Amino acid sequence: MSPNAPSLAGKEILVSVGGGAVGGPLLRAVLAARLASRAADAPWRLIAGPNLPESEFALLAANLPANVTLERFRNDFPALLAASRLSISQAGYNTVMDILNARARALVLPFAEGAESEQTLRARLLAARGLLSIVEPPFEPAALAAAIDAALDRARPRAGDIDLNGAAASARYLRSRLGLAAVPAGVSLS
């Protein structure tokens, strides 16, 4: 985290749906559960993504509760994650990596329609390691509110709970398997 990143003592609940193409149900489910959670009075920020259909975005915007902000995209998403009280999102690869890097307290609701299993598998593995919480479909408001409250009680993941330097580790492994000399720390191969 950069020295200019916001404090980890945030109050905002950050809800994101990646690109947003299939994010409408998650946004609606979270809004329905919000009032039953103990964070109902906290500020909530919904990031709908550029691909959420305009009609869904407009409907959400027209019925937005007080203390809830709706946006399409944020360039400072990693900083928002680091500063959030809780992140609620789908479990897409990029979002999960951002969550892990920010050490955000997180609740994920994986997209699992049709034959989709990637997000669910990823979320289950990380939940088993205590790095995030998971709610699987169906997203009923009372159960989702209870999961939000339980996630708020969890500690943020500690730094070092997971190695986020996979590219460097892979390069070291490949070099060792090929019998090549190790590259000194700080030297780039690119």
VOGU-3710 file (C-alpha; in Angstrom, 3 decimals, decimal comma):
1> mspnapslag> 0,000/0,000/0,000  1,346/3,414/-0,874  2,046/6,003/1,834  -0,700/8,152/0,287  -3,359/5,418/0,587  -6,305/6,241/2,835  -6,363/5,037/6,426  -7,492/1,457/7,066  -10,042/2,752/9,576  -12,697/3,464/6,921
11> keilvsvggg> -16,415/3,722/7,432  -17,586/3,113/3,871  -19,084/-0,125/2,592  -17,768/-0,593/-0,950  -19,872/-2,687/-3,345  -18,429/-3,521/-6,759  -19,391/-5,759/-9,655  -16,352/-5,693/-11,936  -17,346/-4,774/-15,478  -20,991/-4,940/-14,432
21> avggpllrav> -22,435/-6,987/-17,311  -23,946/-9,475/-14,835  -23,784/-7,242/-11,733  -27,373/-6,022/-11,517  -28,649/-8,904/-9,331  -25,778/-8,466/-6,862  -26,367/-4,707/-6,573  -30,105/-5,226/-6,010  -29,495/-8,009/-3,476  -27,031/-5,901/-1,491
31> laarlasraa> -29,376/-2,914/-1,444  -32,199/-5,165/-0,204  -29,966/-6,571/2,555  -28,453/-3,208/3,540  -31,324/-2,078/5,752  -31,265/-5,321/7,766  -27,510/-5,100/8,399  -26,013/-3,209/11,300  -24,120/-1,084/8,745  -27,361/0,353/7,326
41> dapwrliagp> -26,438/3,869/8,479  -22,878/3,715/7,143  -22,018/5,349/3,838  -22,263/2,833/0,975  -20,607/3,233/-2,438  -21,825/1,088/-5,331  -19,541/0,782/-8,350  -21,689/-0,579/-11,159  -19,070/-1,011/-13,875  -19,140/0,283/-17,441
51> nlpesefall> -21,110/-2,698/-18,780  -24,132/-2,612/-16,476  -27,023/-1,910/-18,854  -27,978/1,770/-18,835  -31,601/0,906/-17,973  -30,477/-0,955/-14,812  -28,102/1,848/-13,855  -30,868/4,448/-14,307  -33,332/2,389/-12,230  -30,802/2,003/-9,410
61> aanlpanvtl> -29,939/5,724/-9,551  -33,618/6,742/-9,450  -34,259/4,677/-6,303  -31,021/5,264/-4,445  -31,415/5,377/-0,654  -29,898/8,192/1,381  -26,225/7,687/2,214  -25,677/5,475/-0,862  -23,558/6,610/-3,823  -23,749/4,974/-7,260
71> erfrndfpal> -20,905/5,300/-9,768  -19,865/3,540/-12,958  -16,107/3,390/-12,402  -13,343/4,659/-10,117  -9,692/5,011/-11,095  -8,798/4,869/-7,409  -10,546/1,542/-6,751  -7,528/-0,058/-4,969  -7,307/2,935/-2,609  -11,064/2,749/-1,958
81> laasrlsisq> -10,671/-0,937/-1,091  -7,844/-0,208/1,324  -9,918/2,488/3,016  -13,209/0,596/3,099  -14,852/-0,821/6,182  -16,017/-3,766/4,063  -15,814/-4,730/0,396  -18,757/-6,630/-1,092  -18,193/-7,885/-4,621  -18,279/-10,681/-7,101
91> agyntvmdil> -15,213/-12,903/-7,037  -13,656/-12,054/-10,390  -9,908/-12,529/-10,648  -8,928/-8,847/-10,844  -11,230/-7,780/-8,023  -10,033/-10,597/-5,751  -6,393/-9,704/-6,435  -7,166/-6,067/-5,596  -8,912/-7,184/-2,383  -5,957/-9,337/-1,338
101> nararalvlp> -3,423/-6,640/-2,175  -5,390/-4,024/-0,196  -5,885/-6,474/2,694  -9,533/-5,473/2,614  -12,130/-7,094/4,809  -14,255/-8,703/2,100  -17,486/-10,555/1,428  -17,772/-12,063/-2,040  -20,892/-13,238/-3,857  -19,516/-15,250/-6,780
111> faegaeseqt> -21,252/-15,234/-10,141  -22,286/-18,859/-10,686  -24,967/-18,999/-13,360  -24,922/-21,648/-16,054  -21,691/-23,607/-16,042  -19,702/-20,810/-14,354  -17,634/-22,218/-11,475  -14,388/-20,202/-11,561  -15,501/-17,478/-9,136  -17,052/-19,955/-6,700
121> lrarllaarg> -13,954/-22,154/-6,656  -11,656/-19,156/-6,118  -13,877/-17,764/-3,350  -14,153/-21,103/-1,530  -10,376/-21,613/-1,555  -9,699/-18,120/-0,208  -12,511/-18,377/2,367  -10,994/-21,656/3,610  -7,748/-19,738/4,224  -9,629/-17,029/6,151
131> llsiveppfe> -8,854/-14,324/3,584  -12,459/-13,396/2,800  -16,051/-14,413/3,478  -18,372/-15,926/0,894  -22,120/-16,074/0,271  -23,303/-18,358/-2,486  -26,608/-18,013/-4,366  -29,429/-17,547/-3,762  -28,835/-14,125/-2,215  -31,740/-13,819/0,217
141> paalaaaida> -31,830/-10,418/2,010  -31,875/-11,744/5,601  -29,068/-14,248/5,005  -27,041/-11,667/3,104  -27,505/-9,095/5,894  -26,315/-11,680/8,435  -23,269/-12,419/6,240  -22,505/-8,692/5,986  -22,625/-8,392/9,780  -20,425/-11,479/10,238
151> aldrarprag> -17,906/-10,149/7,695  -17,761/-6,843/9,579  -16,687/-8,801/12,673  -13,767/-10,468/10,898  -10,269/-9,075/11,141  -8,597/-7,735/8,037  -6,205/-10,247/6,482  -2,631/-9,820/7,678  0,118/-8,875/5,267  1,859/-12,034/4,119
161> didlngaaas> -1,194/-14,287/4,448  -0,846/-14,985/0,732  2,033/-14,504/-1,689  1,028/-11,921/-4,295  4,308/-12,142/-6,194  3,404/-15,102/-8,380  5,189/-13,819/-11,493  8,515/-13,449/-9,684  8,117/-16,817/-7,946  7,269/-18,498/-11,263
171> arylrsrlgl> 10,320/-16,945/-12,930  12,580/-18,184/-10,088  11,081/-21,673/-10,328  11,481/-21,846/-14,114  15,055/-20,571/-13,959  15,928/-23,181/-11,328  14,291/-25,998/-13,348  16,172/-24,915/-16,463  19,462/-24,751/-14,555  19,851/-21,031/-15,166
181> aavpagvsls> 21,530/-18,707/-12,709  19,305/-16,883/-10,268  18,605/-13,270/-11,109  19,795/-10,941/-8,335  17,042/-9,159/-6,410  16,065/-5,868/-7,993  17,193/-6,895/-11,499  14,454/-7,004/-14,111  14,375/-9,537/-16,944  12,192/-7,337/-19,134
//
